[in-house]
Amino acid sequence: MKDKRARRNPKSVSQNKAPLLPSKYAQEEAIGEGFSGASFSGAVFNLSTTIVGAGIMALPATMKVLGLGPGLFAVVLAAFLTEKSIDMVGRASRAAKVGSYAGLMGDTFGPIGRALLQVCVVTNNLGVLIVYMIIIDVLSGTTSADGIHHSGVVVGWFGEHLWTSRGSVLILSTILVLAPLCSLKRVDSLRYTSALSVALAVVFVVVTAGVAVMKLLEGSIDEPRMLPDITDQASFWKLFTVVPVLITAYVCHYSVHPIENELEDQSQMGSIVRTSLILCACVYMATSLFGFLLFGEKTLEDVLANFDSNLRVPFGALLCDVVRLSYVLHLMLVFPIIFFSLRLNLDGLLFPYAVPIASDARRFFAVTVGSMAFIFIGANFIPSIWDAFQFTGATAATCIGFIFPAAITIRDTRGIATKEDKVSSWFMMVLSMFTSMVAISSDIYTFSDGT
């Protein structure tokens, strides 16, 4: 009888333990029957797609700041810390018997912790998706921070027309590709587009590596700088500005629970996370290495913009178009995976006691359209992807990826954390907070000095 009364009155359910995302079985009931569970490969592709997003475009620029040696080490270290933090969250979630990251924060820190996590996920995902929109604009052309215009793929093919302008390209991309994919109600429905998006990312890496190796054999590439170029105090503090970019490149914690909830065998989640991180780390290292080798000190914040120039190799113009087009298509297919978590967290923040959003068509439509409109407008006002990464990476992404998992482990309300877990947690928390504060201070100094 108590259980029936609780179901009739949503407020009688503990707000701290109510999961942000419906359980696997509740999702099936809301979305429809006939779904037996997601496969290992589908989960790996979905999680890898979440990770390998726009962050890969800024990684060659981090090599420009750190140098090739420390830069590649930082890519590996970030992957290791990410795996550690996801493992902490996963073990704590199983001990608390909650089905979402926000539910775990609520179980550990109460309603305030739950709401704080949701705000961070919404902020991070909005920033990331705005970055995606900015990069998709490479189809029509972009202008770098130094005022140089980089022509777009569509403009290069068809010339300047109203329908090849920035606004038209973004509107058409949204209506024809992004909106239909974002209207799907189950993560596993995106497994095929996720597999295709990973393949497109590999195409980008393979072409970039092939061109770099070809030019290296010709002797037309300068020797890459292995260490950072520190000439004064400002250049030293600038090293820390790459940390938010690296964190944003790996943060995927908000997608782990939705993917795990749909798994046929949830005990495979640890292997899925490790497989995805190894795959993504390899892609990141190859992109960082060959992107920096190819463009050196001329590497832009968005390396995709570098591919509008003459590569001085056979079929150079065609290869440039293949690289840009393949990665833009990749981002379009990644977009709905990130948007899925954004919609669920935003809905949980605005309607904490409502039925699952998948079963309420009107609310599903309103949250989807409102979020898409905000992202579209934001993409037209934020100047570069580096600015967006600096903001979301130093604030929301750092909290999601490292500070919150460390805080959950340190508090250890279920008594499952080992001494090693707590030492690792303190290390992650102190390192994350210090580097974030330094990165934010460095950005403020740079902006004020520029004015």
C-alpha positions as CSV (number, residue, x, y, z in Angstrom):
1,M,0.0,0.0,0.0
2,K,2.8,2.4,0.8
3,D,4.4,1.7,-2.6
4,K,1.1,2.5,-4.4
5,R,0.6,5.7,-2.4
6,A,4.2,6.8,-3.3
7,R,3.5,6.2,-7.0
8,R,0.3,8.3,-6.8
9,N,2.2,11.2,-5.1
10,P,5.5,11.9,-6.7
11,K,6.5,14.3,-3.9
12,S,6.5,11.4,-1.5
13,V,9.5,9.9,-3.3
14,S,12.8,11.1,-1.8
15,Q,14.1,13.9,-4.0
16,N,17.6,12.9,-3.1
17,K,17.3,9.3,-4.5
18,A,15.0,9.8,-7.4
19,P,17.1,9.3,-10.5
20,L,17.3,12.0,-13.1
21,L,17.0,9.4,-15.8
22,P,14.4,6.7,-15.8
23,S,15.6,3.1,-15.2
24,K,16.2,0.8,-18.1
25,Y,12.7,-0.8,-17.6
26,A,11.0,2.5,-17.1
27,Q,12.5,3.8,-20.3
28,E,11.2,0.8,-22.2
29,E,7.7,1.3,-20.8
30,A,7.8,5.0,-21.8
31,I,9.4,4.7,-25.2
32,G,7.9,1.4,-26.3
33,E,8.3,-2.3,-26.1
34,G,10.5,-4.6,-28.2
35,F,13.8,-3.3,-26.9
36,S,15.9,-6.1,-25.4
37,G,18.9,-4.0,-24.4
38,A,21.9,-2.3,-26.0
39,S,24.9,-4.3,-27.2
40,F,28.6,-3.9,-26.1
41,S,29.6,-2.5,-29.5
42,G,26.7,-0.1,-29.7
43,A,27.6,1.2,-26.2
44,V,31.2,1.6,-27.1
45,F,30.3,3.6,-30.3
46,N,27.9,5.8,-28.4
47,L,30.3,6.6,-25.6
48,S,33.2,7.1,-28.0
49,T,31.0,9.4,-30.0
50,T,30.3,11.4,-26.8
51,I,34.0,11.8,-26.1
52,V,35.4,12.4,-29.6
53,G,33.5,15.6,-30.4
54,A,34.7,19.1,-31.0
55,G,37.6,18.9,-28.5
56,I,39.7,17.1,-31.0
57,M,39.8,20.2,-33.2
58,A,41.6,22.2,-30.4
59,L,44.1,19.5,-29.4
60,P,46.7,20.4,-32.0
61,A,46.6,24.0,-30.6
62,T,47.4,22.6,-27.2
63,M,50.6,21.0,-28.6
64,K,51.4,24.5,-29.9
65,V,51.2,25.8,-26.3
66,L,52.8,22.8,-24.4
67,G,55.1,21.4,-27.0
68,L,54.8,17.9,-28.4
69,G,56.4,16.0,-25.5
70,P,54.4,17.4,-22.6
71,G,51.3,17.8,-24.8
72,L,51.1,14.1,-25.7
73,F,51.8,13.1,-22.0
74,A,48.9,15.4,-21.0
75,V,46.5,13.7,-23.4
76,V,47.4,10.3,-21.9
77,L,47.2,11.6,-18.3
78,A,43.8,13.1,-18.9
79,A,42.5,9.8,-20.2
80,F,43.8,7.9,-17.2
81,L,42.2,10.4,-14.7
82,T,38.9,10.3,-16.6
83,E,38.8,6.5,-16.4
84,K,39.5,6.7,-12.7
85,S,36.8,9.3,-12.0
86,I,34.2,7.4,-14.0
87,D,35.0,4.2,-12.1
88,M,34.5,6.2,-8.8
89,V,31.1,7.4,-10.0
90,G,30.1,3.9,-11.2
91,R,31.0,2.1,-8.0
92,A,29.3,4.7,-5.8
93,S,26.1,4.6,-8.0
94,R,25.9,0.8,-7.7
95,A,26.3,1.0,-3.9
96,A,23.7,3.7,-3.6
97,K,21.4,1.9,-6.2
98,V,20.8,5.0,-8.2
99,G,20.4,5.2,-12.0
100,S,21.9,8.6,-12.8
101,Y,24.8,10.9,-12.0
102,A,22.4,13.5,-10.6
103,G,20.7,10.8,-8.5
104,L,24.1,10.0,-7.0
105,M,24.9,13.6,-6.3
106,G,21.5,13.9,-4.6
107,D,22.1,10.7,-2.5
108,T,25.5,12.1,-1.4
109,F,24.9,15.9,-1.0
110,G,21.1,16.2,-1.1
111,P,18.9,18.3,-3.4
112,I,21.5,21.1,-3.7
113,G,24.1,18.6,-5.0
114,R,21.7,17.2,-7.4
115,A,20.6,20.6,-8.8
116,L,24.3,21.7,-9.0
117,L,25.2,18.7,-11.1
118,Q,22.3,19.3,-13.4
119,V,23.2,23.0,-13.8
120,C,26.8,22.0,-14.7
121,V,25.7,19.4,-17.2
122,V,23.3,21.8,-18.9
123,T,26.0,24.6,-19.0
124,N,28.7,22.2,-20.3
125,N,26.5,20.6,-22.9
126,L,25.1,23.9,-24.1
127,G,28.7,25.2,-24.5
128,V,29.9,22.1,-26.3
129,L,26.9,22.1,-28.7
130,I,27.4,25.8,-29.5
131,V,31.0,24.9,-30.3
132,Y,29.7,22.2,-32.7
133,M,27.5,24.8,-34.4
134,I,30.5,27.1,-34.7
135,I,32.6,24.3,-36.4
136,I,29.8,23.3,-38.6
137,D,30.0,26.8,-39.9
138,V,33.2,25.7,-41.7
139,L,30.8,24.8,-44.5
140,S,30.2,28.5,-45.2
141,G,33.5,29.9,-44.0
142,T,35.0,31.2,-40.8
143,T,37.1,34.2,-39.6
144,S,39.9,33.5,-37.2
145,A,40.8,35.6,-34.2
146,D,43.4,37.6,-36.2
147,G,40.8,38.6,-38.7
148,I,41.8,36.3,-41.5
149,H,38.8,34.8,-43.4
150,H,38.9,31.1,-44.2
151,S,36.6,30.1,-47.1
152,G,34.0,27.4,-46.6
153,V,33.5,24.1,-48.4
154,V,30.1,25.0,-49.8
155,V,31.2,28.5,-50.9
156,G,34.2,27.0,-52.6
157,W,32.1,24.5,-54.5
158,F,29.1,26.7,-55.5
159,G,30.3,30.3,-54.9
160,E,28.7,33.0,-52.7
161,H,24.9,32.8,-52.7
162,L,22.1,33.4,-50.1
163,W,21.8,29.7,-49.5
164,T,25.6,29.3,-49.0
165,S,25.7,32.1,-46.3
166,R,26.4,31.3,-42.7
167,G,22.9,31.7,-41.5
168,S,21.4,29.6,-44.3
169,V,23.9,26.7,-43.9
170,L,23.3,26.5,-40.1
171,I,19.5,26.6,-40.6
172,L,19.5,23.9,-43.2
173,S,21.9,21.8,-41.2
174,T,19.6,22.1,-38.2
175,I,16.4,21.3,-40.0
176,L,17.6,18.6,-42.3
177,V,20.1,16.7,-40.0
178,L,20.2,17.8,-36.4
179,A,16.5,18.2,-35.6
180,P,15.5,14.7,-36.9
181,L,18.3,13.0,-35.0
182,C,17.6,15.0,-31.8
183,S,13.9,13.9,-31.9
184,L,14.9,10.2,-31.2
185,K,14.0,9.2,-27.6
186,R,16.4,6.4,-27.0
187,V,20.2,6.6,-26.9
188,D,20.6,3.1,-28.5
189,S,18.6,4.4,-31.6
190,L,21.7,6.4,-32.4
191,R,24.1,3.4,-32.4
192,Y,24.4,3.3,-36.2
193,T,25.0,7.0,-36.6
194,S,27.5,6.8,-33.8
195,A,29.4,4.1,-35.6
196,L,29.4,6.2,-38.7
197,S,30.6,9.3,-36.8
198,V,33.5,7.3,-35.3
199,A,34.4,6.2,-38.9
200,L,34.3,9.8,-40.1
201,A,36.6,10.8,-37.3
202,V,39.0,8.1,-38.3
203,V,38.9,9.4,-41.9
204,F,39.9,12.8,-40.6
205,V,42.8,11.3,-38.7
206,V,44.0,9.0,-41.5
207,V,44.0,11.8,-44.1
208,T,45.8,14.2,-41.7
209,A,48.4,11.6,-40.9
210,G,48.8,10.7,-44.5
211,V,49.4,14.3,-45.6
212,A,51.8,14.9,-42.7
213,V,53.9,11.7,-43.4
214,M,54.0,12.6,-47.1
215,K,55.3,16.1,-46.3
216,L,57.7,14.7,-43.7
217,L,59.2,12.4,-46.3
218,E,59.6,15.3,-48.7
219,G,61.4,17.2,-46.0
220,S,59.0,20.1,-46.2
221,I,57.9,20.1,-42.6
222,D,59.9,21.9,-39.9
223,E,61.0,20.1,-36.9
224,P,58.2,20.3,-34.3
225,R,58.8,22.1,-31.0
226,M,59.1,19.4,-28.2
227,L,58.9,21.7,-25.2
228,P,56.9,24.8,-24.4
229,D,58.2,28.2,-25.3
230,I,58.4,30.0,-22.0
231,T,59.8,33.5,-22.4
232,D,58.1,35.4,-19.5
233,Q,55.6,35.0,-16.7
234,A,52.6,35.4,-19.0
235,S,53.8,32.6,-21.2
236,F,54.2,30.4,-18.2
237,W,50.7,30.9,-16.9
238,K,49.3,30.4,-20.4
239,L,50.4,26.7,-20.1
240,F,47.5,26.2,-17.7
241,T,44.9,27.4,-20.3
242,V,45.1,24.1,-22.1
243,V,43.8,22.2,-19.1
244,P,40.1,23.1,-19.7
245,V,40.5,22.1,-23.3
246,L,41.8,18.7,-22.3
247,I,39.1,18.2,-19.7
248,T,36.4,19.1,-22.2
249,A,37.9,16.7,-24.7
250,Y,37.3,13.7,-22.4
251,V,34.3,14.6,-20.2
252,C,31.5,12.1,-20.8
253,H,30.3,11.3,-17.3
254,Y,26.8,12.5,-18.0
255,S,26.4,9.9,-20.8
256,V,27.6,6.9,-18.9
257,H,24.4,6.3,-16.9
258,P,22.0,6.6,-19.9
259,I,24.1,4.2,-21.9
260,E,24.5,1.8,-18.9
261,N,20.7,1.9,-18.2
262,E,20.0,0.6,-21.7
263,L,22.7,-2.2,-21.7
264,E,21.6,-5.8,-22.0
265,D,24.4,-6.8,-19.6
266,Q,25.3,-3.8,-17.3
267,S,28.3,-5.6,-15.8
268,Q,30.1,-4.8,-19.1
269,M,30.1,-1.0,-18.5
270,G,33.6,-0.9,-17.0
271,S,35.0,-2.6,-20.1
272,I,33.0,-0.3,-22.3
273,V,34.5,2.8,-20.6
274,R,38.0,1.5,-20.9
275,T,37.6,0.5,-24.5
276,S,36.1,3.8,-25.5
277,L,38.8,5.8,-23.7
278,I,41.7,3.8,-25.2
279,L,40.1,4.3,-28.7
280,C,39.6,8.0,-28.1
281,A,43.1,8.5,-26.6
282,C,44.6,7.0,-29.7
283,V,42.6,9.2,-32.0
284,Y,43.5,12.3,-29.9
285,M,47.2,11.5,-29.9
286,A,47.3,10.9,-33.6
287,T,45.3,14.1,-34.3
288,S,47.6,16.1,-31.9
289,L,50.8,14.7,-33.4
290,F,50.0,14.9,-37.1
291,G,48.0,18.2,-36.9
292,F,50.9,20.0,-35.1
293,L,53.4,18.4,-37.5
294,L,51.5,19.6,-40.5
295,F,50.9,23.2,-39.5
296,G,53.4,23.8,-36.7
297,E,53.4,27.3,-35.3
298,K,50.6,28.3,-37.7
299,T,48.2,25.8,-36.1
300,L,44.9,27.6,-35.4
301,E,42.6,27.2,-32.4
302,D,40.3,25.3,-34.7
303,V,42.7,23.2,-36.8
304,L,39.9,22.5,-39.2
305,A,40.2,26.1,-40.4
306,N,43.8,25.3,-41.4
307,F,42.6,23.0,-44.1
308,D,41.4,25.9,-46.4
309,S,45.0,26.5,-47.5
310,N,47.1,24.8,-50.2
311,L,48.7,21.7,-48.6
312,R,51.2,21.5,-51.5
313,V,50.5,17.7,-52.1
314,P,48.8,15.9,-55.0
315,F,45.0,16.4,-54.8
316,G,45.6,18.8,-52.0
317,A,42.3,20.8,-52.6
318,L,40.3,17.5,-52.6
319,L,41.9,16.3,-49.4
320,C,41.2,19.5,-47.7
321,D,37.5,19.2,-48.6
322,V,37.4,15.6,-47.5
323,V,38.9,16.4,-44.1
324,R,36.6,19.4,-43.5
325,L,33.4,17.7,-44.8
326,S,34.1,14.4,-43.0
327,Y,34.6,16.1,-39.6
328,V,31.6,18.4,-40.0
329,L,29.4,15.3,-40.7
330,H,31.0,13.6,-37.7
331,L,30.0,16.6,-35.5
332,M,26.5,16.5,-36.9
333,L,26.2,12.8,-35.8
334,V,27.8,13.5,-32.4
335,F,25.4,16.4,-31.8
336,P,22.3,14.3,-30.8
337,I,24.3,12.2,-28.3
338,I,25.3,15.3,-26.3
339,F,21.9,16.8,-26.8
340,F,20.2,13.7,-25.3
341,S,22.0,14.3,-21.9
342,L,21.3,18.0,-22.2
343,R,17.6,17.5,-22.7
344,L,17.3,15.0,-19.8
345,N,19.2,17.2,-17.4
346,L,17.4,20.3,-18.3
347,D,14.1,18.6,-18.0
348,G,15.1,17.2,-14.6
349,L,16.1,20.7,-13.5
350,L,12.9,22.3,-14.7
351,F,10.4,19.5,-14.0
352,P,11.8,17.4,-11.1
353,Y,8.5,15.6,-10.3
354,A,7.1,15.1,-13.8
355,V,6.8,11.8,-15.6
356,P,9.8,10.8,-17.8
357,I,10.1,13.2,-20.7
358,A,10.0,10.4,-23.2
359,S,6.4,9.8,-22.3
360,D,5.3,13.4,-22.5
361,A,5.3,14.5,-26.2
362,R,4.4,18.1,-25.5
363,R,7.2,18.6,-22.9
364,F,9.7,16.7,-25.1
365,F,8.9,19.0,-28.0
366,A,9.1,22.2,-25.9
367,V,12.5,21.3,-24.3
368,T,14.0,20.2,-27.6
369,V,12.9,23.2,-29.6
370,G,13.9,25.7,-26.8
371,S,17.4,24.1,-26.4
372,M,18.0,24.0,-30.1
373,A,17.0,27.7,-30.5
374,F,19.4,28.7,-27.6
375,I,22.3,26.8,-29.2
376,F,21.7,28.3,-32.6
377,I,21.6,31.9,-31.2
378,G,24.7,31.2,-29.0
379,A,26.7,30.0,-32.1
380,N,26.2,33.4,-33.7
381,F,27.6,35.4,-30.8
382,I,30.5,33.4,-29.4
383,P,33.6,34.3,-31.4
384,S,35.7,31.1,-31.3
385,I,35.8,27.5,-30.0
386,W,38.8,28.3,-27.8
387,D,36.7,30.9,-25.8
388,A,33.9,28.4,-25.4
389,F,36.2,25.6,-24.3
390,Q,38.0,27.9,-21.8
391,F,34.7,28.8,-20.1
392,T,33.0,25.4,-20.0
393,G,36.2,23.5,-19.4
394,A,37.4,25.6,-16.5
395,T,34.0,25.6,-14.8
396,A,31.3,23.1,-15.6
397,A,33.4,20.3,-17.3
398,T,36.0,20.4,-14.4
399,C,33.2,19.9,-11.9
400,I,31.5,17.1,-13.8
401,G,34.7,15.3,-14.7
402,F,36.8,15.5,-11.6
403,I,35.6,17.7,-8.7
404,F,32.2,16.0,-8.2
405,P,33.5,12.4,-8.5
406,A,36.3,13.3,-6.1
407,A,33.9,14.9,-3.6
408,I,31.6,11.9,-3.8
409,T,34.5,9.5,-3.0
410,I,35.9,11.7,-0.2
411,R,32.5,11.9,1.5
412,D,31.9,8.1,0.9
413,T,28.4,7.9,2.4
414,R,28.3,4.1,1.6
415,G,31.7,3.2,3.0
416,I,33.1,1.7,-0.1
417,A,36.1,3.9,-0.9
418,T,39.6,2.6,-0.3
419,K,42.5,4.6,1.0
420,E,43.9,4.7,-2.6
421,D,40.5,6.1,-3.8
422,K,40.6,8.9,-1.3
423,V,44.2,9.8,-2.1
424,S,43.4,9.9,-5.8
425,S,40.3,11.9,-5.1
426,W,42.2,14.6,-3.2
427,F,44.9,14.7,-5.9
428,M,42.2,15.2,-8.6
429,M,40.3,17.8,-6.6
430,V,43.3,19.9,-5.8
431,L,44.8,19.7,-9.3
432,S,41.5,20.5,-10.9
433,M,40.7,23.5,-8.7
434,F,44.2,24.9,-9.0
435,T,44.5,24.6,-12.8
436,S,41.0,25.9,-13.3
437,M,41.6,29.0,-11.2
438,V,44.9,29.6,-12.9
439,A,43.3,29.1,-16.4
440,I,40.5,31.5,-15.5
441,S,42.9,34.1,-14.1
442,S,45.1,33.8,-17.2
443,D,42.2,34.3,-19.5
444,I,41.1,37.4,-17.6
445,Y,44.6,38.8,-17.7
446,T,44.8,38.1,-21.5
447,F,41.5,39.7,-22.2
448,S,42.2,42.8,-20.1
449,D,45.7,43.1,-21.5
450,G,44.3,42.8,-25.0
451,T,42.0,45.7,-24.4
